[in-house]
Amino acid sequence: MAASTIHAFLKQLDASRTRYSLTSIREGAVMVHVVLPGERWEMEFFEDRGPEVEVFRSDGTIGGVEKVEELLRYAAE
C-alpha cells in the first residue's frame, strides 16, 4: 500500500475533525487509533499490502471501581 493512502485517510479524518493518534507497534506498519463515543478503531497501514482494521464497540455498560478491580485481576492472570 502506498504511503499516500494513509495520507489520504488522515486528510479525511482531519476534514471531518475526527481526532486520532499515530503509533507503531509492528515493524513496517503505522497504526492509526481513532476514538469515537462508544467505539475505537485500530488501523495498521503497511507499505507492501492493504491495511488491517479492528473495530471495538461498547455495549454501553458503565462500570465503577468494581470494574477497575476486575480488569486488574484479568491483567494479572
C-alpha positions as CSV (number, residue, x, y, z in Angstrom):
1,M,0.0,0.0,0.0
2,A,1.4,3.4,-1.0
3,A,2.2,5.9,1.7
4,S,-0.2,8.3,0.0
5,T,-3.1,6.0,1.0
6,I,-2.5,6.7,4.7
7,H,-2.1,10.3,4.0
8,A,-5.4,10.5,2.2
9,F,-7.1,8.7,5.1
10,L,-5.6,11.1,7.6
11,K,-6.7,14.1,5.5
12,Q,-10.3,12.7,5.6
13,L,-10.1,12.4,9.3
14,D,-8.8,15.9,9.6
15,A,-11.5,17.2,7.3
16,S,-14.2,15.6,9.5
17,R,-12.4,16.9,12.6
18,T,-12.0,13.4,13.9
19,R,-9.3,13.1,16.5
20,Y,-6.7,10.3,16.1
21,S,-3.2,9.3,17.2
22,L,-0.4,7.5,15.4
23,T,1.9,4.9,16.7
24,S,3.9,1.9,15.5
25,I,3.8,-1.5,17.3
26,R,4.9,-3.7,14.4
27,E,7.9,-3.2,12.1
28,G,6.9,-1.5,8.8
29,A,3.4,-0.5,10.0
30,V,1.8,2.7,11.1
31,M,-1.1,2.4,13.4
32,V,-3.9,4.9,13.5
33,H,-6.1,5.0,16.6
34,V,-9.5,6.6,16.3
35,V,-11.7,7.0,19.4
36,L,-15.4,7.9,19.0
37,P,-18.1,7.8,21.6
38,G,-18.6,4.1,22.3
39,E,-16.2,3.0,19.6
40,R,-12.5,2.6,19.0
41,W,-10.7,1.8,15.7
42,E,-7.2,0.4,15.3
43,M,-5.9,0.5,11.7
44,E,-2.5,-0.6,10.7
45,F,-1.2,0.6,7.4
46,F,1.6,-1.2,5.6
47,E,3.7,-0.1,2.6
48,D,3.5,-3.5,0.9
49,R,-0.1,-4.6,1.5
50,G,-3.5,-3.4,2.5
51,P,-4.5,-2.1,5.9
52,E,-5.6,-4.3,8.8
53,V,-8.6,-2.9,10.7
54,E,-10.2,-3.8,14.0
55,V,-13.3,-2.0,15.4
56,F,-14.1,-2.3,19.1
57,R,-17.6,-1.2,20.2
58,S,-19.0,-0.7,23.7
59,D,-22.3,-2.2,24.8
60,G,-22.9,1.0,26.7
61,T,-22.3,-0.5,30.1
62,I,-20.5,1.8,32.5
63,G,-18.6,0.2,35.4
64,G,-17.2,1.6,38.6
65,V,-14.4,0.7,41.0
66,E,-15.5,-3.0,40.8
67,K,-14.8,-3.0,37.0
68,V,-11.3,-1.5,37.6
69,E,-10.6,-4.3,40.1
70,E,-11.9,-6.9,37.7
71,L,-9.7,-5.6,34.9
72,L,-6.7,-5.5,37.1
73,R,-7.3,-9.2,38.2
74,Y,-7.7,-10.1,34.5
75,A,-4.5,-8.4,33.5
76,A,-2.6,-10.2,36.3
77,E,-3.6,-13.7,35.0
